[in-house]
Amino acid sequence: MSVTAAKGFEAAGVAAGIKVSGSEDLALVVNRGPRLAAAGVFTANRVKAAPVQWSEQVLRSGRVSAVVLNSGGANACTGPEGFQDTHATAEKAAEVLGHSAGEIAIASTGLIGVRLPMDKLLPGIEKAAAGLSAHGGEKAAIAIKTTDTVHKTAVVQGDGWAVGGMAKGAGMLAPGLATMLVVLTTDADIDTAGLDSALRAATRSTFDRVDSDGCMSTNDTVLLLASGASGITPGLEVFAEAVREVCDDLARQLIGDAEGASKDIRIEVINAASEDDAVEVGRSIARNNLLKCALHGEDPNWGRVLSAIGTTSAAFDPDRLNVAINGVWVCRNGSVGDDRDLVDMRYRDVHIVADLAAGTRTATVRTNDLTADYVHENSAYSS
Amino acid sequence: MSVTAAKGFEAAGVAAGIKVSGSEDLALVVNRGPRLAAAGVFTANRVKAAPVQWSEQVLRSGRVSAVVLNSGGANACTGPEGFQDTHATAEKAAEVLGHSAGEIAIASTGLIGVRLPMDKLLPGIEKAAAGLSAHGGEKAAIAIKTTDTVHKTAVVQGDGWAVGGMAKGAGMLAPGLATMLVVLTTDADIDTAGLDSALRAATRSTFDRVDSDGCMSTNDTVLLLASGASGITPGLEVFAEAVREVCDDLARQLIGDAEGASKDIRIEVINAASEDDAVEVGRSIARNNLLKCALHGEDPNWGRVLSAIGTTSAAFDPDRLNVAINGVWVCRNGSVGDDRDLVDMRYRDVHIVADLAAGTRTATVRTNDLTADYVHENSAYSS
């Protein structure tokens, strides 16, 4: 049910003609209230797309009445003209919906450095607005796809309220978030501060710990909109956990659909001196191209895990490191452990445990393997 | 002429049976003096192979009489037993050559986490010693190859003296050096302090700025040995420049032979506020998998360059960035520049200029593209 699982929301997805393929490429999500509270997190990349610059400004008010999302073009590195295109998009949506442009968030995804075809995008907004429906969540999720092979949605039901969401993203997944667009909605009656704290906590342990290819996008956007339409205000902890579950579900779907991937790799760093150490080590392992190739070839090459750990600043003694791959402790005390031939690598899921033997903290980072398909797909990218 | 271009050195390369293929796998380089001065730089990886731990200790004395190098096994992550294997290798070479074990440096390359077959390696040292020759440099260079398709040597002639060297390395090339073994020799009469300063300066602007796949090895070793056999002590600046030239030549050969590469990419960062900024930006671009795939596909995708710059902490204004690919300024002022169709991508060499418009400093980082061949080669690595 995506973004329309929560009461008070309508959505639509249409083909506006932005993509030359003619596929759906424009999504609209509208909050019918009574509350219009919202929070957002955006890419940490210092080269930010025009829609990110615009939406960061909109989110400062903590109030979002609608989100316009397009695939088929990132509107990044497009200069002042690109920002004017985003502004014009918000103005058009405001006019059609009878809202204020300053309450309308914009998100774009696709090629960097290309202007959007505004002559197609603006009429597309009218078409989407005409198609708005309380059952439009799936269509919206489909319209934001680029190289995604499937659309991604998730819902968690609370006691009389719900949190739902949609996501797109396949390449460029990285710690600073990805060319990852996510819209979450809830009908719980939560104010902006509550939404903000729940969203930041959730992204920190979910999307921020997905690292497909180490690349950080110019367009990453995660929005959480609350309509308050259920009339219920759950405890913040319960609400935050529901948001985290939806984010975790979507994050897994993103990594599972990563470009060219044949393995889903879960890296669990244990006994770290700090959570920061655990995350640093997890990311270093997740970004090691040689390891990712080895796992693609079903080779439990733990030497490449140790080599990746060795490049970090985390606290550890090289002679006390232990590594398990799919349950077999192939490295003990920094040296050869159990027989690597015991490791069963036939399945899509790969589980690596890196034991730093330096403390009690833990973190899990998810990634995928590096494949020839990834190379092919990204040697001739078109959205 | 490799490591025997300089007077006072003998070398050999033999097949000891360490590699199952039966190819050459053991090299020996001997300094016949009169001087036995040496300097070394080693991997920055905190997980260091046994031979690196050993050789770091040897180099503290500033005196090296011989170097034993083997391919077919990295002797990394092999525990106290692995260190004993390295020690036994040095003892055996000392015995055969009539030297002290504490003057013998060891370098190994190959798979991590596998013990060396000492029953083959030790007899191999006798065989190599029996084959030592003042013309053995090429054979030594051949014996240290792993996935290298060609052996790599370079020589610079001074006025009555020379600097020569050999290198191996194809994968794992990264800022902290690579599974890169390099031995440089000179017959110039230079003391340890002079060798050390020349070597550190040279590696900093050559091997340290080669980044093939972002992976940092456990075994990187670069040694510079001086025999003083020419009886000439050149000025330190002239000598340092000769060392830099040999290192630069070898570094280019390494990147040109990088696993699976079809493009040699030179990234020149200009107008940076500091050299550190320029290097950070160059490395970030060099490590961007998406860009490396695009260049493989002959796609001048400057958006991926900007996206990589945006992840750094370097000083720049996103709206003032300029990027040229093969001489065409495809990005001006952070936005669309000249027509990208003008970029000729047909040749192996690719030249990227990233203008940060933030100062006057510059740095060049070399890398290669990411290809399906790289994935294949590293999905089933065997040395």
Chai-1 contact restraints between the chains, C-beta under 6 A:
chainA,res_idxA,chainB,res_idxB,connection_type,confidence,min_distance_angstrom,max_distance_angstrom,comment,restraint_id
A,N45,B,G310,contact,1.0,0.0,6.0,A-B,restraint_1
A,N45,B,T311,contact,1.0,0.0,6.0,A-B,restraint_2
A,R46,B,G310,contact,1.0,0.0,6.0,A-B,restraint_3
A,V47,B,L306,contact,1.0,0.0,6.0,A-B,restraint_4
A,V47,B,G310,contact,1.0,0.0,6.0,A-B,restraint_5
A,V47,B,P318,contact,1.0,0.0,6.0,A-B,restraint_6
A,C77,B,G303,contact,1.0,0.0,6.0,A-B,restraint_7
A,C77,B,L306,contact,1.0,0.0,6.0,A-B,restraint_8
A,C77,B,G334,contact,1.0,0.0,6.0,A-B,restraint_9
A,C77,B,S335,contact,1.0,0.0,6.0,A-B,restraint_10
A,T78,B,S335,contact,1.0,0.0,6.0,A-B,restraint_11
A,G79,B,S335,contact,1.0,0.0,6.0,A-B,restraint_12
A,I112,B,G303,contact,1.0,0.0,6.0,A-B,restraint_13
A,G113,B,G303,contact,1.0,0.0,6.0,A-B,restraint_14
A,G113,B,V336,contact,1.0,0.0,6.0,A-B,restraint_15
A,D213,B,N289,contact,1.0,0.0,6.0,A-B,restraint_16
A,C215,B,N288,contact,1.0,0.0,6.0,A-B,restraint_17
A,C215,B,L290,contact,1.0,0.0,6.0,A-B,restraint_18
A,M216,B,T311,contact,1.0,0.0,6.0,A-B,restraint_19
A,T218,B,S307,contact,1.0,0.0,6.0,A-B,restraint_20
A,N288,B,C215,contact,1.0,0.0,6.0,A-B,restraint_21
A,N289,B,D213,contact,1.0,0.0,6.0,A-B,restraint_22
A,L290,B,C215,contact,1.0,0.0,6.0,A-B,restraint_23
A,L290,B,N378,contact,1.0,0.0,6.0,A-B,restraint_24
A,C293,B,V375,contact,1.0,0.0,6.0,A-B,restraint_25
A,C293,B,N378,contact,1.0,0.0,6.0,A-B,restraint_26
A,C293,B,S379,contact,1.0,0.0,6.0,A-B,restraint_27
A,H296,B,S379,contact,1.0,0.0,6.0,A-B,restraint_28
A,G297,B,S379,contact,1.0,0.0,6.0,A-B,restraint_29
A,G297,B,A380,contact,1.0,0.0,6.0,A-B,restraint_30
A,G303,B,C77,contact,1.0,0.0,6.0,A-B,restraint_31
A,G303,B,I112,contact,1.0,0.0,6.0,A-B,restraint_32
A,G303,B,G113,contact,1.0,0.0,6.0,A-B,restraint_33
A,L306,B,V47,contact,1.0,0.0,6.0,A-B,restraint_34
A,L306,B,C77,contact,1.0,0.0,6.0,A-B,restraint_35
A,S307,B,T218,contact,1.0,0.0,6.0,A-B,restraint_36
A,G310,B,N45,contact,1.0,0.0,6.0,A-B,restraint_37
A,G310,B,R46,contact,1.0,0.0,6.0,A-B,restraint_38
A,G310,B,V47,contact,1.0,0.0,6.0,A-B,restraint_39
A,T311,B,N45,contact,1.0,0.0,6.0,A-B,restraint_40
A,T311,B,M216,contact,1.0,0.0,6.0,A-B,restraint_41
A,P318,B,V47,contact,1.0,0.0,6.0,A-B,restraint_42
A,G334,B,C77,contact,1.0,0.0,6.0,A-B,restraint_43
A,S335,B,C77,contact,1.0,0.0,6.0,A-B,restraint_44
A,S335,B,T78,contact,1.0,0.0,6.0,A-B,restraint_45
A,S335,B,G79,contact,1.0,0.0,6.0,A-B,restraint_46
A,V336,B,G113,contact,1.0,0.0,6.0,A-B,restraint_47
A,L370,B,V375,contact,1.0,0.0,6.0,A-B,restraint_48
A,T371,B,V375,contact,1.0,0.0,6.0,A-B,restraint_49
A,A372,B,A372,contact,1.0,0.0,6.0,A-B,restraint_50
A,A372,B,V375,contact,1.0,0.0,6.0,A-B,restraint_51
A,V375,B,C293,contact,1.0,0.0,6.0,A-B,restraint_52
A,V375,B,L370,contact,1.0,0.0,6.0,A-B,restraint_53
A,V375,B,T371,contact,1.0,0.0,6.0,A-B,restraint_54
A,V375,B,A372,contact,1.0,0.0,6.0,A-B,restraint_55
A,N378,B,L290,contact,1.0,0.0,6.0,A-B,restraint_56
A,N378,B,C293,contact,1.0,0.0,6.0,A-B,restraint_57
A,S379,B,C293,contact,1.0,0.0,6.0,A-B,restraint_58
A,S379,B,H296,contact,1.0,0.0,6.0,A-B,restraint_59
A,S379,B,G297,contact,1.0,0.0,6.0,A-B,restraint_60
A,A380,B,G297,contact,1.0,0.0,6.0,A-B,restraint_61
